[in-house]
Amino acid sequence: MTVIIPKEAYYSIVAACSRFANIRIPRDDWLEVSGIFIGKNEGDDVIITEAYPIMHQELDKDAVIDQYKWSDEDYEALYIIDEEAFSKGEFTVGWWHSHPGFKVMMSHIDIKTTLSFQTNNPLAISLVFNPERLIRQIELPDRKGDPTIQLKHDPGFKIFRLDDVSKGIVASYTSTDYKILGFETMDQLIAQTQKFIIDITNFFPKENLLGTYDQFITDRINELNSMLLGTEEYMRTLIRKGESKRIQEVLQNQVRDIRKYVAETFIKIEYIKEFTQYL
């Protein structure tokens, strides 16, 4: 069995998980994220076409065990996604979630969730992703104090399936093979995805995503207006001081700086537009 994952689906997982667990957020505030896979089965292989984020864990510092529950809105989102998938001859082929800052494995809650998927679809999969595993290329230990395991060419996740669903929540599980499309080599995948995480961290906070984007645009426009007004005032100052002969040189420099600023702004906006498709 091999699971085929397109680059876009992989990046959707990376983006969603990294927004809620990154270096800008205190480690104790990292949150788990989960979602589903849409695709189809071909023989014993699973062909993923889309990875949809559905929900993220709500922070509760007093909770003994970290838990997350699907809301009515989450189930409504699932229904809409399923309807769209069915219209294309596809269906839910599994689920994914993050283990931010701890080992990639399946907890008893994960096994229970996977059981619900695999009971209805024997080929259903469970992908567990840890951004830290990808960034540092290490597997974290089972227990605090145990050594970490050095990895190489690891995309930050494993894909699991239950060995025997008839055993219910005590079923064992094993990892399965996968192939990520869209990269020429694993070196390229690791390098590009690590940079992708940095960009997601810088551009997309975990809260008020649209507000942050709007504020970025507003700030850039205000700064551009300030540069234009500053240039105009500088020209007037030169005229008042009788230094009109400097105007052409100064204006050329100001125009160059303004064009550079506008170009940088458009590049950043294109980055934001590109990354938004993964959120």
Short mmCIF file of the C-alpha atoms (twelve columns), coordinates in Angstrom:
data_MODEL
# 
_entry.id   MODEL 
# 
loop_
_atom_site.group_PDB 
_atom_site.id 
_atom_site.type_symbol 
_atom_site.label_atom_id 
_atom_site.label_alt_id 
_atom_site.label_comp_id 
_atom_site.label_asym_id 
_atom_site.label_seq_id 
_atom_site.Cartn_x 
_atom_site.Cartn_y 
_atom_site.Cartn_z 
_atom_site.pdbx_PDB_model_num 
ATOM 1   C CA . MET A 1   0.000   0.000  0.000   1 
ATOM 2   C CA . THR A 2   1.272   3.468  -0.943  1 
ATOM 3   C CA . VAL A 3   -0.313  6.818  -0.145  1 
ATOM 4   C CA . ILE A 4   0.133   9.442  -2.884  1 
ATOM 5   C CA . ILE A 5   0.245   13.016 -1.562  1 
ATOM 6   C CA . PRO A 6   0.341   16.046 -3.886  1 
ATOM 7   C CA . LYS A 7   2.493   18.991 -2.867  1 
ATOM 8   C CA . GLU A 8   -0.555  21.218 -2.367  1 
ATOM 9   C CA . ALA A 9   -2.118  18.805 0.136   1 
ATOM 10  C CA . TYR A 10  1.176   18.422 2.006   1 
ATOM 11  C CA . TYR A 11  1.619   22.197 2.211   1 
ATOM 12  C CA . SER A 12  -1.953  22.602 3.475   1 
ATOM 13  C CA . ILE A 13  -1.065  20.400 6.436   1 
ATOM 14  C CA . VAL A 14  2.258   22.140 7.041   1 
ATOM 15  C CA . ALA A 15  0.668   25.601 6.881   1 
ATOM 16  C CA . ALA A 16  -2.254  24.806 9.171   1 
ATOM 17  C CA . CYS A 17  -0.098  23.071 11.776  1 
ATOM 18  C CA . SER A 18  2.688   25.665 11.716  1 
ATOM 19  C CA . ARG A 19  0.285   28.551 12.307  1 
ATOM 20  C CA . PHE A 20  -0.552  27.137 15.732  1 
ATOM 21  C CA . ALA A 21  2.906   25.859 16.728  1 
ATOM 22  C CA . ASN A 22  5.932   27.967 15.845  1 
ATOM 23  C CA . ILE A 23  8.759   30.002 17.346  1 
ATOM 24  C CA . ARG A 24  6.566   33.097 17.699  1 
ATOM 25  C CA . ILE A 25  4.218   31.252 20.064  1 
ATOM 26  C CA . PRO A 26  5.244   30.125 23.587  1 
ATOM 27  C CA . ARG A 27  5.729   26.371 23.534  1 
ATOM 28  C CA . ASP A 28  3.112   25.836 26.239  1 
ATOM 29  C CA . ASP A 29  0.566   27.537 23.978  1 
ATOM 30  C CA . TRP A 30  1.124   25.293 20.954  1 
ATOM 31  C CA . LEU A 31  -2.107  23.756 19.717  1 
ATOM 32  C CA . GLU A 32  -3.017  20.629 17.806  1 
ATOM 33  C CA . VAL A 33  -4.720  20.948 14.429  1 
ATOM 34  C CA . SER A 34  -6.724  18.332 12.571  1 
ATOM 35  C CA . GLY A 35  -8.433  17.836 9.247   1 
ATOM 36  C CA . ILE A 36  -9.439  15.301 6.637   1 
ATOM 37  C CA . PHE A 37  -8.188  13.932 3.344   1 
ATOM 38  C CA . ILE A 38  -10.286 13.773 0.200   1 
ATOM 39  C CA . GLY A 39  -9.337  11.425 -2.614  1 
ATOM 40  C CA . LYS A 40  -9.924  7.905  -3.865  1 
ATOM 41  C CA . ASN A 41  -8.571  4.380  -3.702  1 
ATOM 42  C CA . GLU A 42  -6.848  2.726  -6.636  1 
ATOM 43  C CA . GLY A 43  -6.310  -0.921 -5.829  1 
ATOM 44  C CA . ASP A 44  -4.519  -0.954 -2.483  1 
ATOM 45  C CA . ASP A 45  -3.186  2.574  -2.927  1 
ATOM 46  C CA . VAL A 46  -4.705  5.769  -1.551  1 
ATOM 47  C CA . ILE A 47  -4.657  8.781  -3.880  1 
ATOM 48  C CA . ILE A 48  -5.064  12.045 -1.962  1 
ATOM 49  C CA . THR A 49  -6.313  15.075 -3.877  1 
ATOM 50  C CA . GLU A 50  -7.069  17.547 -1.057  1 
ATOM 51  C CA . ALA A 51  -6.185  18.078 2.603   1 
ATOM 52  C CA . TYR A 52  -8.719  20.220 4.459   1 
ATOM 53  C CA . PRO A 53  -8.051  21.782 7.872   1 
ATOM 54  C CA . ILE A 54  -11.206 21.446 9.969   1 
ATOM 55  C CA . MET A 55  -10.432 22.584 13.491  1 
ATOM 56  C CA . HIS A 56  -7.757  23.376 16.046  1 
ATOM 57  C CA . GLN A 57  -7.516  22.531 19.708  1 
ATOM 58  C CA . GLU A 58  -8.761  25.115 22.216  1 
ATOM 59  C CA . LEU A 59  -6.130  26.014 24.793  1 
ATOM 60  C CA . ASP A 60  -7.008  24.947 28.358  1 
ATOM 61  C CA . LYS A 61  -4.073  25.293 30.738  1 
ATOM 62  C CA . ASP A 62  -6.083  23.573 33.510  1 
ATOM 63  C CA . ALA A 63  -6.878  20.458 31.496  1 
ATOM 64  C CA . VAL A 64  -5.282  17.246 32.751  1 
ATOM 65  C CA . ILE A 65  -5.336  15.767 29.251  1 
ATOM 66  C CA . ASP A 66  -5.286  17.877 26.121  1 
ATOM 67  C CA . GLN A 67  -8.467  17.224 24.194  1 
ATOM 68  C CA . TYR A 68  -10.289 18.734 21.282  1 
ATOM 69  C CA . LYS A 69  -13.871 18.263 20.226  1 
ATOM 70  C CA . TRP A 70  -15.506 18.799 16.889  1 
ATOM 71  C CA . SER A 71  -18.127 21.557 16.988  1 
ATOM 72  C CA . ASP A 72  -21.394 21.745 15.055  1 
ATOM 73  C CA . GLU A 73  -19.626 24.082 12.627  1 
ATOM 74  C CA . ASP A 74  -16.895 21.470 12.106  1 
ATOM 75  C CA . TYR A 75  -19.449 18.794 11.256  1 
ATOM 76  C CA . GLU A 76  -21.183 21.211 8.891   1 
ATOM 77  C CA . ALA A 77  -17.841 21.838 7.170   1 
ATOM 78  C CA . LEU A 78  -17.333 18.076 6.859   1 
ATOM 79  C CA . TYR A 79  -20.753 17.693 5.264   1 
ATOM 80  C CA . ILE A 80  -20.037 20.413 2.692   1 
ATOM 81  C CA . ILE A 81  -16.611 18.956 1.872   1 
ATOM 82  C CA . ASP A 82  -18.073 15.455 1.507   1 
ATOM 83  C CA . GLU A 83  -20.819 16.697 -0.798  1 
ATOM 84  C CA . GLU A 84  -18.279 18.417 -3.030  1 
ATOM 85  C CA . ALA A 85  -16.049 15.332 -3.045  1 
ATOM 86  C CA . PHE A 86  -18.933 13.004 -3.962  1 
ATOM 87  C CA . SER A 87  -19.786 15.238 -6.907  1 
ATOM 88  C CA . LYS A 88  -16.292 14.526 -8.276  1 
ATOM 89  C CA . GLY A 89  -16.390 10.795 -7.589  1 
ATOM 90  C CA . GLU A 90  -14.180 11.125 -4.502  1 
ATOM 91  C CA . PHE A 91  -14.660 10.670 -0.770  1 
ATOM 92  C CA . THR A 92  -12.973 10.991 2.620   1 
ATOM 93  C CA . VAL A 93  -9.938  8.694  2.580   1 
ATOM 94  C CA . GLY A 94  -8.645  9.472  6.063   1 
ATOM 95  C CA . TRP A 95  -7.689  12.180 8.483   1 
ATOM 96  C CA . TRP A 96  -4.632  14.074 9.671   1 
ATOM 97  C CA . HIS A 97  -3.605  15.924 12.806  1 
ATOM 98  C CA . SER A 98  -0.553  17.448 14.444  1 
ATOM 99  C CA . HIS A 99  1.569   16.503 17.437  1 
ATOM 100 C CA . PRO A 100 3.317   19.842 17.971  1 
ATOM 101 C CA . GLY A 101 6.533   19.334 19.888  1 
ATOM 102 C CA . PHE A 102 6.054   15.672 20.756  1 
ATOM 103 C CA . LYS A 103 6.532   12.266 19.215  1 
ATOM 104 C CA . VAL A 104 4.812   11.238 16.008  1 
ATOM 105 C CA . MET A 105 2.659   8.299  17.100  1 
ATOM 106 C CA . MET A 106 -0.984  7.493  17.779  1 
ATOM 107 C CA . SER A 107 -2.545  8.122  21.174  1 
ATOM 108 C CA . HIS A 108 -5.583  6.167  22.340  1 
ATOM 109 C CA . ILE A 109 -7.745  9.098  21.205  1 
ATOM 110 C CA . ASP A 110 -6.075  8.984  17.779  1 
ATOM 111 C CA . ILE A 111 -6.682  5.241  17.558  1 
ATOM 112 C CA . LYS A 112 -10.348 5.767  18.405  1 
ATOM 113 C CA . THR A 113 -10.690 8.417  15.698  1 
ATOM 114 C CA . THR A 114 -8.843  6.302  13.131  1 
ATOM 115 C CA . LEU A 115 -11.087 3.373  14.009  1 
ATOM 116 C CA . SER A 116 -14.156 5.389  12.999  1 
ATOM 117 C CA . PHE A 117 -12.611 6.137  9.604   1 
ATOM 118 C CA . GLN A 118 -11.168 2.683  8.948   1 
ATOM 119 C CA . THR A 119 -14.336 0.846  9.968   1 
ATOM 120 C CA . ASN A 120 -16.154 2.507  7.075   1 
ATOM 121 C CA . ASN A 121 -13.176 2.419  4.715   1 
ATOM 122 C CA . PRO A 122 -10.588 -0.338 5.332   1 
ATOM 123 C CA . LEU A 123 -7.926  1.657  3.445   1 
ATOM 124 C CA . ALA A 124 -8.465  4.844  5.479   1 
ATOM 125 C CA . ILE A 125 -5.299  6.449  6.823   1 
ATOM 126 C CA . SER A 126 -4.157  8.598  9.726   1 
ATOM 127 C CA . LEU A 127 -1.303  11.081 9.153   1 
ATOM 128 C CA . VAL A 128 0.455   12.562 12.196  1 
ATOM 129 C CA . PHE A 129 2.620   15.647 11.639  1 
ATOM 130 C CA . ASN A 130 5.041   17.487 13.932  1 
ATOM 131 C CA . PRO A 131 6.500   20.772 12.589  1 
ATOM 132 C CA . GLU A 132 9.462   20.460 14.941  1 
ATOM 133 C CA . ARG A 133 10.315  17.051 13.518  1 
ATOM 134 C CA . LEU A 134 10.530  18.588 10.038  1 
ATOM 135 C CA . ILE A 135 12.472  21.686 11.084  1 
ATOM 136 C CA . ARG A 136 15.026  19.956 13.324  1 
ATOM 137 C CA . GLN A 137 15.027  16.579 11.536  1 
ATOM 138 C CA . ILE A 138 14.704  14.675 14.796  1 
ATOM 139 C CA . GLU A 139 12.258  12.264 16.355  1 
ATOM 140 C CA . LEU A 140 11.429  13.250 19.897  1 
ATOM 141 C CA . PRO A 141 11.671  10.590 22.629  1 
ATOM 142 C CA . ASP A 142 8.804   8.733  24.276  1 
ATOM 143 C CA . ARG A 143 9.793   10.072 27.680  1 
ATOM 144 C CA . LYS A 144 11.459  13.253 28.852  1 
ATOM 145 C CA . GLY A 145 15.183  12.711 29.323  1 
ATOM 146 C CA . ASP A 146 15.495  9.975  26.712  1 
ATOM 147 C CA . PRO A 147 17.710  10.764 23.699  1 
ATOM 148 C CA . THR A 148 16.301  12.131 20.468  1 
ATOM 149 C CA . ILE A 149 16.733  10.219 17.226  1 
ATOM 150 C CA . GLN A 150 18.456  11.985 14.338  1 
ATOM 151 C CA . LEU A 151 16.533  11.823 11.067  1 
ATOM 152 C CA . LYS A 152 17.343  12.609 7.448   1 
ATOM 153 C CA . HIS A 153 15.040  13.571 4.588   1 
ATOM 154 C CA . ASP A 154 12.021  13.353 6.885   1 
ATOM 155 C CA . PRO A 155 8.905   15.358 5.879   1 
ATOM 156 C CA . GLY A 156 7.763   15.662 9.487   1 
ATOM 157 C CA . PHE A 157 5.077   12.992 9.504   1 
ATOM 158 C CA . LYS A 158 4.187   9.329  9.478   1 
ATOM 159 C CA . ILE A 159 1.078   7.670  8.097   1 
ATOM 160 C CA . PHE A 160 -0.564  4.953  10.178  1 
ATOM 161 C CA . ARG A 161 -3.253  2.308  9.765   1 
ATOM 162 C CA . LEU A 162 -4.825  0.010  12.325  1 
ATOM 163 C CA . ASP A 163 -3.792  -3.614 11.911  1 
ATOM 164 C CA . ASP A 164 -7.145  -5.126 12.907  1 
ATOM 165 C CA . VAL A 165 -10.218 -2.932 13.379  1 
ATOM 166 C CA . SER A 166 -12.094 -5.819 15.011  1 
ATOM 167 C CA . LYS A 167 -9.953  -5.243 18.116  1 
ATOM 168 C CA . GLY A 168 -11.435 -1.805 18.544  1 
ATOM 169 C CA . ILE A 169 -9.551  0.806  20.539  1 
ATOM 170 C CA . VAL A 170 -6.904  -1.721 21.613  1 
ATOM 171 C CA . ALA A 171 -5.907  -2.364 18.002  1 
ATOM 172 C CA . SER A 172 -2.230  -2.061 17.157  1 
ATOM 173 C CA . TYR A 173 -1.088  0.084  14.255  1 
ATOM 174 C CA . THR A 174 1.738   0.238  11.734  1 
ATOM 175 C CA . SER A 175 3.121   2.915  9.427   1 
ATOM 176 C CA . THR A 176 2.595   2.757  5.685   1 
ATOM 177 C CA . ASP A 177 4.543   3.921  2.646   1 
ATOM 178 C CA . TYR A 178 3.879   7.232  0.950   1 
ATOM 179 C CA . LYS A 179 5.068   9.376  -1.939  1 
ATOM 180 C CA . ILE A 180 4.959   13.181 -2.006  1 
ATOM 181 C CA . LEU A 181 4.569   14.634 -5.495  1 
ATOM 182 C CA . GLY A 182 5.884   17.988 -6.721  1 
ATOM 183 C CA . PHE A 183 9.512   17.808 -5.614  1 
ATOM 184 C CA . GLU A 184 12.531  16.591 -7.552  1 
ATOM 185 C CA . THR A 185 14.436  15.318 -4.505  1 
ATOM 186 C CA . MET A 186 13.941  14.946 -0.768  1 
ATOM 187 C CA . ASP A 187 16.669  17.543 -0.237  1 
ATOM 188 C CA . GLN A 188 14.556  19.990 -2.226  1 
ATOM 189 C CA . LEU A 189 11.418  19.040 -0.316  1 
ATOM 190 C CA . ILE A 190 13.050  19.605 3.074   1 
ATOM 191 C CA . ALA A 191 14.711  22.900 2.110   1 
ATOM 192 C CA . GLN A 192 11.624  24.385 0.444   1 
ATOM 193 C CA . THR A 193 9.238   23.262 3.157   1 
ATOM 194 C CA . GLN A 194 11.430  24.553 5.971   1 
ATOM 195 C CA . LYS A 195 11.444  27.959 4.245   1 
ATOM 196 C CA . PHE A 196 7.693   27.654 3.740   1 
ATOM 197 C CA . ILE A 197 7.266   27.261 7.503   1 
ATOM 198 C CA . ILE A 198 9.311   30.413 8.107   1 
ATOM 199 C CA . ASP A 199 7.131   32.355 5.669   1 
ATOM 200 C CA . ILE A 200 3.908   31.028 7.189   1 
ATOM 201 C CA . THR A 201 5.187   31.960 10.648  1 
ATOM 202 C CA . ASN A 202 6.015   35.493 9.531   1 
ATOM 203 C CA . PHE A 203 2.925   36.204 7.440   1 
ATOM 204 C CA . PHE A 204 0.099   34.300 9.126   1 
ATOM 205 C CA . PRO A 205 -0.606  34.529 12.873  1 
ATOM 206 C CA . LYS A 206 -2.881  31.931 14.423  1 
ATOM 207 C CA . GLU A 207 -5.569  34.516 15.206  1 
ATOM 208 C CA . ASN A 208 -7.332  37.205 13.149  1 
ATOM 209 C CA . LEU A 209 -5.847  36.115 9.851   1 
ATOM 210 C CA . LEU A 210 -7.906  38.413 7.627   1 
ATOM 211 C CA . GLY A 211 -7.436  41.345 9.989   1 
ATOM 212 C CA . THR A 212 -3.678  40.909 9.888   1 
ATOM 213 C CA . TYR A 213 -3.697  40.835 6.087   1 
ATOM 214 C CA . ASP A 214 -5.867  43.968 5.918   1 
ATOM 215 C CA . GLN A 215 -3.597  45.743 8.382   1 
ATOM 216 C CA . PHE A 216 -0.543  44.834 6.313   1 
ATOM 217 C CA . ILE A 217 -2.095  46.375 3.202   1 
ATOM 218 C CA . THR A 218 -3.164  49.481 5.128   1 
ATOM 219 C CA . ASP A 219 0.292   49.934 6.643   1 
ATOM 220 C CA . ARG A 220 2.018   49.584 3.278   1 
ATOM 221 C CA . ILE A 221 -0.323  52.122 1.652   1 
ATOM 222 C CA . ASN A 222 0.167   54.572 4.513   1 
ATOM 223 C CA . GLU A 223 3.930   54.203 4.279   1 
ATOM 224 C CA . LEU A 224 3.830   54.758 0.517   1 
ATOM 225 C CA . ASN A 225 1.754   57.918 0.979   1 
ATOM 226 C CA . SER A 226 4.240   59.098 3.579   1 
ATOM 227 C CA . MET A 227 7.120   58.573 1.149   1 
ATOM 228 C CA . LEU A 228 5.314   60.517 -1.581  1 
ATOM 229 C CA . LEU A 229 4.463   63.390 0.751   1 
ATOM 230 C CA . GLY A 230 8.008   63.403 2.076   1 
ATOM 231 C CA . THR A 231 9.381   63.647 -1.444  1 
ATOM 232 C CA . GLU A 232 7.048   66.527 -2.273  1 
ATOM 233 C CA . GLU A 233 8.019   68.404 0.889   1 
ATOM 234 C CA . TYR A 234 11.708  67.820 0.205   1 
ATOM 235 C CA . MET A 235 11.348  69.317 -3.281  1 
ATOM 236 C CA . ARG A 236 9.691   72.408 -1.822  1 
ATOM 237 C CA . THR A 237 12.463  72.740 0.753   1 
ATOM 238 C CA . LEU A 238 15.130  72.638 -1.946  1 
ATOM 239 C CA . ILE A 239 13.326  75.361 -3.895  1 
ATOM 240 C CA . ARG A 240 13.008  77.561 -0.809  1 
ATOM 241 C CA . LYS A 241 16.722  77.149 -0.089  1 
ATOM 242 C CA . GLY A 242 17.652  78.016 -3.660  1 
ATOM 243 C CA . GLU A 243 18.981  74.528 -4.394  1 
ATOM 244 C CA . SER A 244 16.738  73.760 -7.353  1 
ATOM 245 C CA . LYS A 245 19.663  72.269 -9.277  1 
ATOM 246 C CA . ARG A 246 19.652  69.325 -6.848  1 
ATOM 247 C CA . ILE A 247 16.029  68.487 -7.537  1 
ATOM 248 C CA . GLN A 248 16.642  66.148 -10.483 1 
ATOM 249 C CA . GLU A 249 19.252  64.094 -8.618  1 
ATOM 250 C CA . VAL A 250 17.203  63.902 -5.424  1 
ATOM 251 C CA . LEU A 251 14.035  63.068 -7.355  1 
ATOM 252 C CA . GLN A 252 15.765  60.207 -9.181  1 
ATOM 253 C CA . ASN A 253 16.903  58.759 -5.851  1 
ATOM 254 C CA . GLN A 254 13.445  59.121 -4.300  1 
ATOM 255 C CA . VAL A 255 11.749  57.555 -7.323  1 
ATOM 256 C CA . ARG A 256 14.171  54.621 -7.141  1 
ATOM 257 C CA . ASP A 257 13.400  54.089 -3.444  1 
ATOM 258 C CA . ILE A 258 9.652   54.343 -4.023  1 
ATOM 259 C CA . ARG A 259 9.751   51.866 -6.914  1 
ATOM 260 C CA . LYS A 260 11.757  49.462 -4.768  1 
ATOM 261 C CA . TYR A 261 9.212   49.781 -1.959  1 
ATOM 262 C CA . VAL A 262 6.293   49.178 -4.327  1 
ATOM 263 C CA . ALA A 263 8.042   46.138 -5.838  1 
ATOM 264 C CA . GLU A 264 8.716   44.684 -2.377  1 
ATOM 265 C CA . THR A 265 5.071   45.248 -1.453  1 
ATOM 266 C CA . PHE A 266 3.796   43.440 -4.548  1 
ATOM 267 C CA . ILE A 267 6.168   40.535 -3.881  1 
ATOM 268 C CA . LYS A 268 4.902   40.213 -0.309  1 
ATOM 269 C CA . ILE A 269 1.298   40.387 -1.474  1 
ATOM 270 C CA . GLU A 270 1.972   37.621 -4.000  1 
ATOM 271 C CA . TYR A 271 3.497   35.541 -1.204  1 
ATOM 272 C CA . ILE A 272 0.389   36.092 0.890   1 
ATOM 273 C CA . LYS A 273 -1.904  35.189 -2.017  1 
ATOM 274 C CA . GLU A 274 0.116   32.041 -2.687  1 
ATOM 275 C CA . PHE A 275 0.149   30.937 0.950   1 
ATOM 276 C CA . THR A 276 -3.538  31.692 1.483   1 
ATOM 277 C CA . GLN A 277 -4.502  28.795 -0.789  1 
ATOM 278 C CA . TYR A 278 -3.010  26.409 1.772   1 
ATOM 279 C CA . LEU A 279 -4.988  27.770 4.736   1 
# 
